[in-house]
């Protein structure tokens, strides 16, 4: 260890690239681990919506599950409990620059709302807003239920954006009572309500909260993003650190051979290399752990700004994630050095002296075996997914292991694949009569390990961008193609909230077929009261199947559906143990129970639940959309006249799908910026660090070139050309990994679609390659120019 410490002090520049790579890797892993840890648990424990209330009475769902708004309590029960002193609570949807919730002012005390400015509402046209600016007081706002004058503002709450009205106005807007708050004991209330309602007291009041997970549900997107990024960060960082340390040890081959020459035993050489790695790894990991908390603040700010995490999300300091990052950093450093132990410890002193000028040829069995194992693993994983769970191929978060395995395989196999690839790329240089091109070709071919050290991070940077974005784009295209196949409507009418008039008006337009569709969440259970699942369903007329809706039927028949039909997809049928012909109970959001029969099972949905309910069961619930068939240019004016004054919007089905997928693509791109941005930045830094290390070990070579007549500009051009060829080779290997990912995913998607689309992310791949080229050329030119300064060259000749 003392010799290792002395070596580090004297030759710290040789280990600078490995130290920087490891420190940044630990920083990246530590920051993402802190964010991931912060997404677990319950951020806001205890009741929220009714935290300052007494006992809450809500409508009973299945078993003892309470129903939330818009479910309303029976009027006779409400009258009975109000007479006993209970306070009614109403919650109804509003449109207030987005989704909001309306309440009566008396409900404000239940959640602990307090006025920050203004006064409570007193007239029917007055409202109080939560979390709003006090400057809004006195202004008119549009709530979706009419225009109201703001008379006060309260502090905000994380679980809702609310507007409060007078109790009389809230009753007019929402006559039904969603919950009752009483000061009676739970036992007395249960004796009164019986089986008609659920009595909630103490911590049970969280079950009626808008988010009964205490905020954990709101962190689902942040958790998924942080989990994917942390896993990818660990893979990238460990691989880059291992490769960098292995290259650093390889550069010292002559030095280690000289130690053998003066009598060092192989065991001593191994201990020396491991000691150096342990010292560097410990110091770099400590620095990374110190920098990780500083990197959390900008990362959290980005997540909040792009809607990946809620505005209240915080990342507290916890030592355990940093300890894990520290251990991973030290282990990666030791693994990088261990990869070269066998090779450096069996060097014969005399043989090493002969090899000091020319690199020994040969392949690294460990890299060959590990790279081959990853390649086989990627193919096997793709085949297993295609045969057993092809739906995973439409979800990149669940499918990303396949592209990551391909990229890792090609990065590990780079030294094996590089010789023939380098000969092909440098073949045009053979015809040049100039010394520069010949020198570039021979340097690339003979110094294979040096070139491979630059190629590997390029494969990671470009490959991860190409494969993951290709998988994402292909999955999005497959979901869109599936939706186009399952719905044959050409146009869509989006009614105003709560409006019922457009459907009747459109029905009078000749030649246009109208299909009303109502999207709602329902709970399904058995007749005995056991809840089975919660589904997002589309309530449609039975005649719409086979005409407007054409999902692939896996079991049963959609030809003649009964009046009480329920159609579910394969996923719900398998997970809930439901089969065609089963008689169930559907609990509507209003609290109404309706008997249903499972008439058919359709193919599993790619974008969520693919379930359908008979429109005759939902009563007077207004449709959320109207699908139109047969609308051409001659009938369009008639449809527009029928919709005039209703507030409904006429658009095409293609435009609706484009808007939905644009929103989904925006969310996916936001996640990709973090997932790929961090990995790409780290890989680019690794490219720069590896090139800097390589140039630092070539002072003697540059001095010899100078003695042979090469001027400084020519040496810089040669090194830059070598870097460009290395980036080009890495880009080609990354493109091969991208192509294999596209082929593997396409094979899985063929089980879901007849002709699944494939969208290879060539622009993004080429953009990443351009970044790598810019970084490589800049680093190579700058480091070479510095190394070939007259003073540096003189020093090298003196050596």
N, C-alpha and C positions, 0 to 999 in steps of 0.2 A: 504493500500500500504506500510505503514511503517513496518507492521508485515511481509508482503511478502518479503520486502527487507531484514529484519533481518533473516528470514528463509533461504533465499538464501545465506547470508553470513555464516551462521552457518552450513548449510547442502549442500554446493555447490557440494560435490562429488555425491550426489544423483541426481543432475540435470545435471551432466557433459555430460552424454550420450545424453540427449535430446538437450543440447546446441550444441554439436558437430554435431549431425544429422541435426539440423536446419541450422547451419552455412554452412555446406557442401551442403545442399540442396539449399540454396539461392545462393551459389557460382555457383553450376551447372546450376540453372535456369538463373541466371544473365549472365553467360558466353554464354550460348546458345541463350539467347534473344538478346545479343549484336551482335552475329554472324548473327542471323536471320534478325535483323533490317538492317544490312549492306548489305544484298542481295537485298533489295528493292530499288526502284528508278532507276535513270539513272546514273551509275558511270562516264560515259564519255559523257556529253551532247554536242550537237553541231556536225557539220560535222567532219569526221575523214579522210576518204580516199581522200576527195577533200576539205580539210579545207582551204588551201591557194590558191584554184583555183577561177576563176571567175564564170561564168555561165556554167552549165554542161548540155549537150544534151545527152539523152539516148533513147534507143528504147522504144516505147510505148507498154505497155501491155494492160490489161483490163482497161478501163476507163482511168484514168490518172496515173496508177501505172507504174513506170519505170521497165524495164527489166535489170537484171544484167548480167555479163559475165556468159556463153559464147554467149549471144545474141549480134548480130552485127547490126550496122546501115546500111541502104541502101547505096551502093557505090556511087550513084549519089549525095545523100545528103552529104556524107563525102567529096566528091570532091568539092562540092559547098561551104561548110563551111570552108574547109582547104584553099581554095582560098581566103576566106574572113578573114583569119588569125587565124582560130581555130586550136588548137593543139589536135592531136589524142591521145587517151589513149587505151592501150591494156592490157588485163589481161588474163592469160592462166595458166593452172595447171602445176605444176612441182613436181618432187619427189626429195626432198632434205632432206634426213634423216627424211622422213615423208612428209605430205602434205605441199606444198608451192605454191606461186603464182609468175609468171613472169611478168615483165613490161619493157617497154622501159625506158631509163634513163631520158628522158624528163618528164616522169610521176612522178619522185621522188619529184620534187618541189611541186606537187599538194598536197601531204600529209605532206610537211614540212620536208622531210628527209634531213639530213646533213651528210656529210662525217666525220667520226671520225678518219679515217686513210686511206691512199692510195689516189687514184685518180679515176675519172670516167672511165667507159669502153670506149675504143677507137677502138679496133679491134673486129672482129666477134667472136673470141674465148675467150673474156674477160667478166667478170661479177662482180657485186658488191652485197654483201650480207648484209642483215639487221640483227642487233642484234648479229653479229658474233664476234668471237675473232680476234683481229688484227693479230695474229700469222698465220691466214689462208692466208694472203696476199702472193701471189706467188705460192700457191699450186693449184693443180687441184681438182675439185669437180665434181661429177656426179649429173646431174640435172634431169635426165629422158629424157631430150631432147639432151643429148650429154655431153661431158666433156668440162669444161670451166676453165680458169685460173682466180683465184680471184685477183682483182687488188685494191679493196677497200672495206671498211665496213662502215655501217651507224649505228646509234642508232636504236633500235627496236621499233616496234609499237604493241600495244596490239591486234589489229584486224587482223593482218596477219604476216606471215613469207614470205618475198619476196626476189627475186633475180632480179637485174636490168641488162639489156643488152643494147647494142647500139640500137638505134631506128631502124636501118636497120635489125639487127638480130632479134629483136622482131617482125618486120613485116614479116620476113621469117618464124618464128616459129608460128605466129598467124596472118594471112593476114587480117582478119576482124578487124574493129575498134569497140570497145565496147562502147566508150563514146567520146565526144568531149568537150573540154574546150575552151570557147570563152570569149572575153572581151566585146562583144556586149551586149546591153541591152536585157532584157528578152522579151520586146515587139517586138523588131526587130527580135530576133531569132524565136519567135513564128510565126511571119508573114512568115518567110522563111520555117520553118519545117512543119507548118500546123499540120495535123493529123498523120504525119509519125513518130514523135518523141515527147518526153516530155522534156520541158525546166525546169531546176531546179536551183533555186537561193536562196541565204540566207540559212535559216535553212532547206529548202526543200532538200538540198544536202545530208542530212542524209539518205534519201530514197534510195540512190545508194551506201551506205556504205555496206561492207560485213556483218556487224551486225548492221542493222538499228535501233536496240533498244538501242544503246549506251553502250553495254556491259551487259545489263540486261539479254539477251538471254544466254550469256555465263555463267551466274550465276544460270541457271535453276537447275542444279544438286545440287549445294550448297544450294540453297533455299529449295529444296525438302528435302534434308538431314537435314538441320537445323530446318525446320518446324516439321518434324517427331520427331527429337530428343528433341526439346523444349517441344512439347506436351507430349512425353513420360516422359521427365524429371519432368515436373510439376506433372504428375500423380504419379510417383514413389516417388518423394520428399514429396508431400503433404500426401500421404498415410503413408509413413514411419514416418514422423514427427508426424502425428496424433496418430499412434500406439505407438510411443515412449513416447509421452507426456501422453497418457492414461496409459501406464504401469508405468511411474514415479509417477503419481497420485495414482495408485493402490498400489504401494509399500508403500505409506505413509498413508495407510488406518488406521493403528493403531494410528498414530500421530494425524490425523484429528479427530478420534473418541475421543481421549483424550481432544482435544479442545472442543468437544461437552460436555464432562464430566465436564469441568470447566465453562460451561455456554455459550459457543458460539452458536449462533443461526444458523440454516441452511443457511440463507441468508448471514451471515458473512463468513461461510465456503466457500460458492460459490465465494464470492468476493475475499477471500484470494487466492483460487486456480487460479481464473482468473487473479488476480494481479500478481502472480508469473509467470504465462504463458506470460503475457504482458511484464514483465521485461525481462524474458529470450528471448522471441521472438524478442523484439526490439534490444537487445544487439547482439544476434546471427545473425539477419538479417543485422544489420549494418556491422558486421564483414564479412558476406558473400558478401555483396555489395562491400566491400573494396577488397576482394580477387578475385572477378569475373573478373575484367580487367586483373589481372595477369594470369588468366587461359586462356585468349583468345589467347595469343601469341603461346603457344605450340599447341593449337587446330588449329589455322590458319596454322601453319607450317605443321601439319599433313595433312590437307586438300590440301595444295599446293603440298606436296610431293606425294600424292596418286592421284592427278588429279581430286579431287572432286571440286576444285575451280581453276580458272585461276591464272596465276602467278602474275597478277597485283592486285589481290583481297586484300583489306585492311579492317580492322575493326576499325572504328573511335569510340572514346568514346562518348556515348550519355547517358544523365541522365535518360531518360524516361524508357528504358528497366530495368535499375537498380531499379527505383522506383517501377515498377511492381513486380520485384522479391522481393523487400523489403516488399511490401504489402502482397504478397502471403505467405512470411515467417511468418509474424505476424498473419495473418489469420489462417494459419496452426497450429501455436502454440495455439491460442485461441480455435480452433476447437478441438484439441487434449485434452485440458483440459475440454472443454464443454462436451465432450463425457462421462465424469465421474461425472458431476455435480449432476445429479439426484441420482446416487448411493451413493456418499459420503455424500450428504446432508441429507439423510434420515436414516443414521445410528443411532441406539439407543446406547447411551454410554455403558450401561451394556452389550448389545449384542456384541458391538465391542470388548470389553475386552475379551469376551469368544472366539471371532473369531481371536484373535491375534495369536493363535497357529495354527489354521487350517483354510484354505481358505473357504469362504462361497461358496456353490455350487449354480448354477443357470446360466442361459444364459443371454446374453446381447441382449435385443430386438432390439436395434438400429442396431447393427452389423448384427443380423439375418435378419432384414428387408432390410437393404441396400445390404447385400450380396446376398439375394434372388432376389432383384431387378436387380442387375448386372447380375446374372446368367440368369434370364428371358430375360433381355435385349440382352445378347449375343445370346441366342437361337433365339429370334425374329429377330435380325439383320441378323443372318445367313439365316433364312428362307426367309426374304424379299429379300436379295441379290440373293438367289438361284432362286426365282420366277420371279424377275423383272430385275435384272442386274447381271447375273451370271459371266459376264466378269470381274467384280470387284474382283472376287476370284482369278484371274490370275495376279492381281496387288497388291502387298503387301502394298504399300503406301496407297492405297485406301481401303484395307481390314483389316488393322491392328487394327481397333477398335474392331473387333470380338475377336481376341486372347487377347487383353488387357482387355476386359470385363470379359473374362473367368478367367484370372489370378487374377484380382481384386476381383472377386466373391469368389474364393477359398481362397484368403488371408483373406478376411473379415469373411468367414465362418469357418476359422481355429478353433476358440474356440468351435464351435458347432460340427465340425467333429472330433475334436481331441480326445475326450474321447473314443469312440469305436475304433478309430485307434490306440490310445496309448495302450489300453488293448490288442489289437491284436499284436502289436509290442513287448510288454513286457510280453506276455503270456509265452514264454519259460523261463523267469526269475522266474516264480512261482515254477518251479520244483527244483530250486537251494536251497540247504540247507544252503548256506552261507548268511551272513547278508548283504554283499555289493549288490548283485543283488536284494535282497528283498527291500533294501533301495532305489535303483534306481527306481524300479517299483512303489513303493508307492509315491515317491517324484514326479515322472512324472504324476501320476494319481491325486494326491491331489492338487498339485500346477499347476492347469490347465492354469491359466492366465500367470503365469511365463513361462511355456512351450510354450504357444501360442504366447507370445511376441517374442520368438526366431523363431518359425515356420513361422510367417507372412513374415519377410524379406526373408527367404529362399524360400518361395513360389514365391515371387516377382522375386528374382534373377534367380532361376532355371526355373520358369514358363515363364518369358519373353524370355529367351534364347530358351527354347524348343518350345514355341508356335510360336514366330515370325520367327524363322529359319525353322520350319516345314512348315509354310505357304509359306515362300520364296522358299524352295526347291520343294515343291509340285507345286507351280506356275511355276517355271522354267521347271520342268518335263512335266507339261501340255503343255507349249508352244512348247517344243521340240517334244512331241508326236503329236501335231497338225501339225507341219511342216512336220514331217515324213509322216503323212497321206495325206497331200495335194500335195506332190511332190513325184512322183514315180521313178525319175531318180536315178540310182545307182552310177553314177560317174559324176564328174564335171571337166570341163577344164576352167582354169582362164587365159584368154589371156593377153599378155602384153598390157600396156596402148596404145590405139590407133591402135592396130594391127587388121587386118581384114582377114589375111591369114588362120588361123587355121580352121575356119568354112568350107572353101572350101576344104581343105585337108582332114578333117574328113569326109566330105560328100562322099568321094571316097572310104572310108573303108567299105567293104561289111559286112552286118549284124549289123552295128552300126547305131542307129537312133540318129540324132543330133537335139537338140532344142536350137537355139540361144535365149538368154535372155538379155535384156538391161534394167538396172535399171536407172530411171531418175525421176526428179521432174517435174511435169506439173501443170499448173493452168487450172482449168475448169471454164467456164462461159457460159452465154447465148449468143445467136446470137446478142442481143442488146448491148453487151459489158459489162454486169454486171458480175463481178467475184464472183464465188460461193465458191471455195475452192482451196487449194493447196494440191496435193496428191503425194505420193511416189508410182510410178507405175512400173510394170514390163511389158515391151513391148515384146510380144511373138506372134508366129504365131497362127492363129485361130485353126489349126489342133492340137495344143498342148493341148487344153482343152479336158478333158476326157481321155487323153492318158498320158501326162506327168504331167499336173496340174489337180488336182481333188478336188478343194475346194467345200464344201457343198453349193449347189445352193438353195437360199431362194425364189427367184422370177425370172421369165423369163426362158430362156433355154440356155445352153452352148453347145447344140448338133450341131447346124448349125449357127455359128457366122458370121455376115456380115464382109466385109472387113474393115469397119470403126468402129469396135466395141469398147466399153468401158465397162468394168466390174468393179463394185464398191462393197464395203461391206456394211453391214446393217448400220453401224455407219455413214458413209458418206451419205447414202441415207436418213437416218432420219434427220440428222443435217442440210443437205442442201436442203431438200424437193425434192429429185430427185426420179423418178420412172422409171421402165422399159419402153422403147420406147421414152424417152425424147431425143431430138436432142440438143446437146450442142457443144461448141467450146473448143478444147484443145489447150493451148498455150505451145509449147515446149520450153525447155531451150534455143534453138537457136533463138527464137523469131518467129518461124513459127506457123501459126494458121491452125489447121486442124479440119474439122467438124467430130463429132463422134456421135454415137447413143448408149444409154445405153441398152445393150443387156441382161444383167443379174445382179442380186444382190446376192452376196455370203455371207456366214456367216462372222460375224465380226472377224477381225484379232485379235490375242492375243498379237502380238508383234509390232503392229503399223498398218499402212494402208495395206489393202489387196485388191489392185486394179490392173487391167490388161488392157493393151492397145494393139491394133493391131500393130504388128511389121511393117506392110506395111505403116504405117503413119509416121514413124520416119526417113525415107529417108536412108541416108548412115551412120547413127550413128553406130559405131562399138559395138558389143555385149560386155557386161561386164562379161558374163559367158556363157558356153556352157554345156547344160545338155545332158548326154549320157545314152541311154537305150540299153540293149543287149550286154554290154561289159563284156566278160568273160575272163578267163585266156588265151584262145586260140587266142582271138582277141587283147588282150592288147599289144603285141609286135607291131602289125600293127599300132595301135593308137600312140604308142610312136614314131615309125618311122615317122608317118605323122606330128607329132608335133616337130620333131627335127629341131632346128635352128629358131623356131618361138618365143622362149622365153615364150611359154605358159606352164602352170603347170597343170599336171593331178593329180587329187586327187579323193577321194570318197566323195559322198554326206554326208555320216556319219561323215567323218573327217571335212567337212566344217561346219556342224551343231555343232560338238563338239567344234570347234574353236570359233564359234560365241557365244555359250553358256558359254564357259570358260571365254570369255571376259566379258559377261554379269554377270556371277557369280562373277568375280573379282570386278566389280563395286558394285554389291550388297554386297559382303563381306566387301568392304571398308566402305560402308555406315553402315553396321551392326556393324563394329568395333566401330564407334562413337555412333550409336543409342543404341546398347546393351552394349558396353563397359562402358560407363558412368553410365548407369543404374545398371549394374552388380557391378561395383566398389562401387557405393553408397550403394547398398543393402548389400554388404559384410561388408562395414564399419558399417552399421546399425546392422548387426548380431553381430559384435564384440562389438559395443556400448551397445546393449541390454544385452548381456551376462555379460559385465562388470558391468552394473547397477544391474543385478540380483545377481551377486556374492557379490557386495558391500552391499546388504541388508541381507546377510546371515551370518554375523559374529557371531551372537548369536547362530545360528544353528550349525555352525562349532565348536564353543566352547563346546556346549553340546555334540557333537559327540566325541570331544576329551576327555571330562570327562567320556564318556561311553566306552572309550578304543580304539577308532579309531586313527590310526596314520596318520600323515600328508599325506603320500603316498596314503592311502586308501581314504581319503576325496577327494584328487585331482582326483583319478580314478572314484569315484562316480559322481562328477560333470561333468567330461569329458564324462562319459557314458550317463548322462542325455542330454548333448549337442548333442551327436551323435544320440540319439533317436529322438531329436527334428529335426535335419537336415534330418534324414531318413523320418520322418513324413511329413516334408515340401516338400521333393523330391517326395514322393508319391502323394501328392496333386497337385504338379506342373505337374507330369506325367498325372494325370487325366485331368487337364486343357489342356495339349498338345493333349491327345487323343480326347477330345471333339472338339478341334480346327480342328484336322485332319478330323474327321467325318463330321463336319459342312462344311468345305471347299470342301471335296469330294462330298458332296451332291450338292453343287453349280456347281462343275466342270462336273458332269454327264450331265448337260445341254449343255456342249460344246464338250465333248468327250464321246464315248461309254464306254470305260473303262479308266477313268482318273487315272494316277498314283498318289500314295501317298508316300511321302518321309518324314518319321518322323525323326527328328533330334535327334535320341537317343545318338549318340556320344557326340554332343555338350551339350545335357541335362546332361549326366553323368559327363562330364567335369566340368560344372558349379556346379553340386552337390559335386564333389570332392573338388573344391575350397571352397565351403561353409563348407565342413567337416573340411578341413585343418584350415580355419580361426576360426571355432567354437571350435575345439579341442585346438588349440594354445591359444586362448583367455581364454577359460575356465580353462585350466591348469595353465596358467600364473597368472591369477587373483586369482584363488583359492590358489595357492602356496603362493602368497603374503599375502592373507587374513589369512592364517593359520600359518604364522610365529609365533614363540613363543611369541614375544612381542604383535602381533596383537591378538593372542588367549587369552593372559593374560588380555589385555584390554577388550575384549569381555566378559570374565568371570567377570571382575570387574563391568561391566555394569549390 
